[in-house]
């Protein structure tokens, strides 16, 4: 099932995306279902999945899709995650493959917009580039999660433009936080595809385009650090909680320095 967060007449809602439009889950299910984050924390996602996929409350083009962020405590993003790329775009596959652990950065919720909303290039730079990645939404809390159990902690998957203000990501050595967190500089969505609807996580594919020009394409199986590895690794140092997001990292080499999309 696809589940979106959306606003209608300025009111934030969420619910399944169907062939007819979107279902207003809080309206249908009442108390205890006011937010998607609350539903995940209460382990009641199954009741959302039971809603009739042949029904709808609003046409999709009558709502504003909002960032697919179900009240995360944290948004943790992975750096380069491709067999043939190193952290700085140089050195080739051996430089990256030699690392047993991924590089990480934090993203703030205010840095992300929803599907169809404008991403803003800040006036401080002309070097905003795109970076399409998978984003895992956690549905079950856990600490020190074994890789064999990791995917049981996932509620679903969405997509993120983990965009970078490239020159600000190089203000200090090995420090990209500034370049990843200008307000409204990235995006997430359009919706979450729930775990039960994904037969093969490794087969998930994405393509990133700028002005209809293909920038890169890849599949989850191309990742140096697979989903289960990331969940296990991150949960070693912090408790993952329902609603948290792990962005899986770039499947393309970084944009050359100084190049703007």
C-alpha angles and dihedrals in degrees: 000000000000116000122190136188111223143160128230120188088349094305118121114232139157139200148127121318109226137176088266098047133273131330119224099227097188090051092050100041103031128195115027093030102072096117134025090228090056091050092052092048091050091047091236100129089116090069090056090050090055093064115112110267089203091064135077141176098201137021111251093240091054094064134064111236110226130202111294092238113129096200096293121200087206142006111207119188130195124223123225110346103177127112092231103044134079125207095268098036092257135094099047131238097319092061092054097037090054089068115086093194132051126241113246139200135180123241124200120226090234090063092066133074131190131257112295094016121118119263108218125223106210119238089237093072146023093203103091109142132178129243118184113205140161116256123206118209112208117228102174128045121240147154126206090005116193115237090238090060099036101100090053086070093059121099094186149309133263135166130259134196095216088191122186134213087217103202091047089053087063099052089110134013114278092355118118101155095105093050093050100049112054106133115271092357096128139031142221131196149347085202145319120265105212121237094247090062094056113085096177120023092185090057095057111122135195137185127199120210133182115198088346090304114126111239098177144331132201148151132238089248088066092065120113089210110040123212094263091051091053095049092048093046097047093045090056092073102025136029111250112222133193110281095027116131130218114191108206101220138250122314091194135063113262118271109268113266114275095015117125122196 
